[in-house]
């Protein structure tokens, strides 16, 4: 989810904690629980700092180890340890419990969008992305705002957000039902489908799709129950070719390939260099595929320049390749 929604989830958990009489009747404990829940709801996304280094490091690490099983256990311990040095003595078991719930909820909700997480590390580095909720979902965000508004109007915080979360759970059920209907529509419309990746949009009735068959990729959109095929690409295995093998050693290309489950590739030869491009097919926007990885190599197969990330025009991509040699 987006940062704003995660913050509101921290507020929601701090409010739900008031259903515990021990917390409700102890202002200091209630405050500590709220701070722990807010910190826990944000902690896993500390890996955003990798963005300051380069996109390759960000792609490899964002929602990786910081969203793993060990991290879910360690984040609450770290947060409570820091808080214990600041706060007077209080019921740290309860603070730890609600901080743990906040961290776990953060990781849990992140698996429902198309980006996903590596939530099962260290057992597997597979990306888990269920593709039913957009990174920013206006319904979920709006329900949290309604809950916060209820607090300002004097509603009971615990029961208010209990109702909010019952409604959100029902909404998740509705989204899974929509996804199931979309998959049935795809199977009825395209023969030999082997995989369907659903990418929700912030519009409740519009979804983007990346569809695989044995020999083709289809990029499609479902809008108000209608399947619209936007692009078709022939599937091609990566060749055992010196240029491709050299390209795959580049940090940006390796990061892209470790993350993207469905992509097309191009390998072009120019007067004095080669260029290899990978394009993720999940994120088509206004006729353009913005998530790419590109590497340029000289005639001796040395990497001259490379880039991976989100880019929305060919001109900007060329500038990135000029300004950021080797990533």
FIDOZA-135986 format. One record per residue (C-alpha): residue number from 1; x negated, y, z negated. Coordinates in Angstrom, 1 decimal. Each point is the difference from the previous one (the first is absolute). Example, Ala and Ser with C-alpha at 12.3 -4.5 7.8 and 13.67 -1.06 7.14 Angstrom:
2
   num       c1       c2       c3
     1    -12.3     -4.5     -7.8
     2     -1.4      3.4      0.7
This chain:
327
   num       c1       c2       c3
     1      0.0      0.0      0.0
     2     -1.0      3.6      0.2
     3     -1.6      1.8     -2.9
     4      3.1      2.0     -0.9
     5      2.2     -3.1     -0.3
     6     -2.7     -1.7     -2.2
     7      0.0      3.0     -2.3
     8      3.8     -0.1     -0.3
     9     -0.3     -3.8     -0.7
    10     -2.3      0.9     -2.9
    11      2.7      2.4     -1.4
    12      2.6     -2.7      0.5
    13     -1.9     -2.6     -1.9
    14     -0.7      2.5     -2.8
    15      3.8      0.6     -0.2
    16      0.9     -3.6      0.1
    17     -2.4     -0.6     -2.9
    18      2.5      2.0     -2.1
    19      2.3     -3.0      0.0
    20     -2.5     -1.4     -2.6
    21      1.2      1.5     -3.4
    22     -3.6      0.0     -1.3
    23     -1.0      2.3      2.9
    24      3.2      2.1      0.0
    25     -0.4      0.9     -3.7
    26     -3.8      0.8      0.1
    27     -0.7      3.2      2.0
    28     -3.8     -0.6      0.0
    29      0.4     -3.6      1.2
    30      2.5      1.1      2.6
    31     -2.4      2.6      1.3
    32     -2.9     -2.4      0.1
    33      2.1     -2.6      1.9
    34      1.0      2.7      2.6
    35     -3.6      1.0      0.5
    36     -1.0     -3.6      0.3
    37      2.8     -0.7      2.5
    38     -1.0      3.0      2.1
    39     -3.7     -0.9      0.0
    40      0.8     -3.6      0.8
    41      2.3      1.0      2.9
    42     -2.9      1.8      1.6
    43     -3.1     -2.0     -1.0
    44     -0.1     -2.5      2.9
    45     -0.1      2.7      2.6
    46     -3.4      1.3     -1.4
    47     -1.5     -1.8      3.0
    48      1.2      3.0      2.1
    49     -3.4      1.4     -0.9
    50     -1.5     -2.2      2.7
    51      1.5      2.4      2.5
    52     -2.7      2.5     -1.0
    53     -2.6     -2.4      1.2
    54      1.4     -1.1      3.4
    55      3.1     -1.6      1.5
    56     -1.6     -3.5      0.2
    57     -0.6     -0.1     -3.7
    58      3.5      1.3     -0.7
    59      1.7     -2.6      2.3
    60     -2.1     -2.9     -1.6
    61      0.7      1.1     -3.6
    62      3.3      1.8     -0.2
    63      2.6     -2.3     -1.6
    64     -2.7     -2.6     -0.3
    65     -1.8     -0.9     -3.2
    66      1.7      2.9     -1.9
    67      3.3     -1.8      0.7
    68     -1.2     -3.5     -0.8
    69      1.0     -2.3     -2.8
    70     -3.1      0.8     -2.2
    71      0.7      3.7      0.6
    72      3.6     -0.3     -1.3
    73     -1.5     -1.4     -3.2
    74     -2.9      2.4     -0.3
    75      1.6      3.3      0.8
    76      2.3      0.1     -3.0
    77     -2.9     -1.0     -2.3
    78     -2.1      2.8      1.4
    79      2.8      2.6     -0.3
    80      0.9     -1.0     -3.5
    81     -3.6      0.1     -1.1
    82     -0.4      3.5      1.3
    83      3.3      1.1     -1.7
    84     -1.1     -1.6     -3.3
    85     -2.9      2.4     -0.2
    86      2.3      3.0      0.4
    87      3.2     -1.0     -1.9
    88      0.4     -0.7     -3.7
    89      0.8     -3.5     -1.0
    90      3.3     -1.3      1.6
    91      1.5     -3.2      1.2
    92     -2.6     -0.8      2.7
    93      1.6     -3.3      0.9
    94      3.1      1.7      1.2
    95     -2.0      2.7      1.8
    96     -2.0     -2.8      1.7
    97      3.1     -1.9      0.9
    98      1.7      3.0      1.8
    99     -3.3      0.9      1.7
   100     -0.3     -3.5      1.2
   101      3.5      0.1      1.4
   102     -0.8      3.2      1.8
   103     -3.1     -1.4      1.6
   104      1.8     -3.2      1.0
   105      3.0      1.9      1.4
   106     -2.4      2.2      2.1
   107     -1.6     -3.1      1.6
   108      3.3     -1.8      0.3
   109      1.8      2.8      1.9
   110     -3.0      0.5      2.4
   111      0.4     -3.5      1.5
   112      3.4      1.0      1.4
   113     -1.2      2.4      2.6
   114     -1.9     -0.8      3.3
   115     -3.4      1.0     -1.4
   116      0.1     -2.5     -2.8
   117     -2.6     -0.9     -2.6
   118     -2.5     -2.7     -0.8
   119      1.9     -0.8     -3.2
   120     -1.1     -3.6     -0.2
   121     -3.7      0.7     -0.2
   122     -2.2     -1.7     -1.1
   123      1.9     -3.1      1.3
   124      0.4      1.4      3.5
   125     -0.8      3.2      1.8
   126      3.1     -0.4      2.2
   127      2.0      3.2      0.3
   128      3.5     -0.4     -1.3
   129      2.4      2.3      1.8
   130      3.7     -0.8      0.0
   131      1.0      2.9      2.2
   132      3.4      1.0     -1.5
   133     -0.7      3.4     -1.6
   134     -1.6      3.0      1.6
   135     -3.0      1.5     -1.9
   136      2.2      3.0     -0.8
   137      3.6     -1.2     -0.4
   138      2.4      2.9     -0.4
   139      2.7     -2.2     -1.7
   140     -2.4     -1.3     -2.7
   141     -1.6      3.5     -0.5
   142      3.5      1.5     -0.1
   143      1.3     -2.4     -2.6
   144     -3.0      0.8     -2.2
   145      0.7      3.7      0.3
   146      3.7     -0.6     -0.9
   147     -1.3     -1.8     -3.1
   148     -2.3      2.9     -0.9
   149      2.9      2.4      0.5
   150      2.0     -2.1     -2.4
   151     -2.7      0.5     -2.6
   152      0.2      3.8      0.3
   153      3.8     -0.3     -0.4
   154     -0.4     -1.8     -3.3
   155      0.7     -3.6      1.2
   156     -1.5     -2.9     -2.0
   157     -3.4     -0.6      1.7
   158      0.0     -3.8     -0.4
   159      3.5     -0.7      1.2
   160     -0.3      2.6      2.8
   161     -3.0     -1.7      1.6
   162      1.4     -3.4     -0.7
   163      2.9      0.9      2.3
   164     -2.5      1.6      2.5
   165     -2.0     -3.2      0.2
   166      3.0     -2.2      0.4
   167      1.0      2.1      3.0
   168     -3.6     -0.2      1.3
   169      0.0     -3.8     -0.3
   170      3.3     -0.1      1.9
   171     -1.6      2.2      2.7
   172     -3.0     -2.3      0.3
   173      2.5     -2.9      0.5
   174      1.7      2.0      2.8
   175     -3.4      0.7      1.7
   176     -0.8     -3.7      0.0
   177      3.4     -0.7      1.6
   178     -0.7      2.6      2.7
   179     -3.4     -1.6      0.6
   180      1.5     -3.5      0.3
   181      2.6      1.3      2.5
   182     -2.7      1.7      2.1
   183     -2.0     -3.2      0.1
   184      3.0     -2.0      1.2
   185      0.6      2.7      2.7
   186     -3.6     -0.3      1.2
   187      0.1     -3.8      0.2
   188      3.3      0.2      1.9
   189     -1.5      2.5      2.5
   190     -3.6     -1.2      0.5
   191     -1.0     -3.6      0.7
   192     -2.9     -1.7     -1.8
   193     -0.5      2.5     -2.8
   194     -2.7     -1.0     -2.4
   195     -0.3      3.0     -2.3
   196      2.1      3.1     -0.7
   197     -1.6      2.9     -1.9
   198      2.6      2.5     -1.2
   199     -1.0      3.6     -0.7
   200      2.7      2.0     -1.7
   201      0.4      3.7      0.7
   202      1.3      2.6     -2.5
   203      3.3     -0.2      2.0
   204      2.0     -2.8     -1.6
   205      1.3     -1.4      3.3
   206     -3.1      0.3      2.1
   207     -2.9     -2.6      0.0
   208     -3.1     -0.4      2.0
   209     -1.1     -3.5      1.0
   210     -3.1     -1.8      1.2
   211      1.0     -3.4      1.5
   212     -2.3     -2.8      1.0
   213      0.7     -2.9      2.3
   214     -2.5     -2.6      1.3
   215     -1.2      2.2      2.8
   216      1.4      3.6     -0.6
   217      0.3      2.8     -2.5
   218      3.2      2.0      0.0
   219      0.3      3.4     -1.6
   220      3.6      0.8     -0.8
   221      2.4      2.1     -2.0
   222      3.3     -0.9     -1.6
   223      2.4      3.0     -0.3
   224      3.5     -0.5     -1.3
   225     -0.1     -3.7      0.7
   226     -1.3      0.4      3.6
   227     -3.3     -1.6      1.0
   228     -2.1      2.2      2.4
   229     -3.1     -1.4      1.5
   230     -2.6      2.8      0.3
   231     -3.2     -1.7      1.2
   232     -1.2     -3.5      1.1
   233     -3.6     -1.1     -0.1
   234     -1.7     -3.2      1.1
   235     -1.7     -1.8     -2.8
   236     -3.8     -0.4      0.4
   237     -2.4     -1.7     -2.3
   238     -3.1      1.9     -0.9
   239     -2.7     -1.0      2.5
   240     -3.4     -1.5     -0.9
   241     -1.8      2.8      1.7
   242     -3.2      1.9     -1.0
   243      1.8      3.4     -0.1
   244      2.9     -1.3     -2.0
   245     -2.2     -1.9     -2.4
   246     -2.1      3.2     -0.6
   247      3.1      2.1     -0.5
   248      1.4     -2.3     -2.7
   249     -3.1      0.6     -2.1
   250      0.9      3.7     -0.3
   251      1.4      0.9     -3.4
   252      3.1      1.8      1.4
   253      0.9     -2.9      2.3
   254     -0.5     -2.5     -2.7
   255      2.2      1.9     -2.4
   256      2.8      0.3      2.6
   257     -0.2     -3.7      0.8
   258      0.2     -0.9     -3.7
   259      3.2      1.9     -0.4
   260      2.0      0.0      3.3
   261      2.0     -3.2      0.7
   262      1.2      1.0      3.5
   263     -2.0      2.0      2.5
   264     -1.1      0.3      3.6
   265     -3.6      0.6      1.1
   266     -1.8      1.6      3.0
   267     -3.6     -0.2      1.0
   268     -1.2      2.6      2.6
   269     -3.3      0.6      1.7
   270     -1.1      3.6      0.9
   271     -3.1      1.4      1.6
   272     -2.2      0.0     -3.1
   273      2.0     -1.7     -2.7
   274      2.7     -2.6     -0.9
   275      3.1      0.7     -2.0
   276      2.2     -2.5     -1.9
   277      3.3      1.0     -1.3
   278      2.5     -1.7     -2.3
   279      3.5      1.2     -0.4
   280      2.4     -1.0     -2.8
   281      3.4     -0.7      1.5
   282      2.1      0.5     -3.2
   283      0.0      3.7     -0.1
   284      1.3      1.4      3.3
   285      1.0      3.6     -0.3
   286      1.4      2.2      2.8
   287     -1.5     -2.3      2.6
   288     -3.5      0.0     -1.6
   289     -1.8     -2.6     -2.1
   290     -1.8      2.1     -2.7
   291     -1.8     -2.7     -2.0
   292     -3.2     -1.0      2.0
   293     -3.6     -1.0     -0.3
   294     -2.4      1.0      2.7
   295     -3.8     -0.6      0.4
   296     -2.4      1.2      2.7
   297     -3.2     -1.8      0.7
   298     -3.0      0.9      2.2
   299     -1.4     -2.3      2.7
   300     -2.1     -1.8     -2.6
   301      3.1     -0.7     -2.1
   302     -0.9      2.4     -2.7
   303      2.9      1.7     -1.7
   304      0.1      3.6      1.0
   305      3.3      1.1     -1.6
   306      3.1     -1.5     -1.5
   307      3.2      0.9     -1.8
   308      3.0     -1.7     -1.6
   309      3.1      1.6     -1.4
   310      3.1      1.9      0.9
   311     -0.3      2.3      3.0
   312      2.8      1.5      2.1
   313     -1.6      1.1      3.2
   314     -2.8     -1.1      2.3
   315     -1.7      3.4     -0.2
   316     -0.2     -0.2     -3.8
   317     -1.4     -3.6      0.2
   318     -2.7      1.2      2.3
   319     -0.9      2.8     -2.4
   320     -0.2     -2.6     -2.9
   321     -2.3     -2.2      2.0
   322     -2.3      3.0      0.7
   323      0.0      1.3     -3.6
   324     -0.2     -3.4     -1.8
   325     -2.7     -2.2      1.6
   326      0.0     -3.5     -1.5
   327      3.1      0.6     -2.1
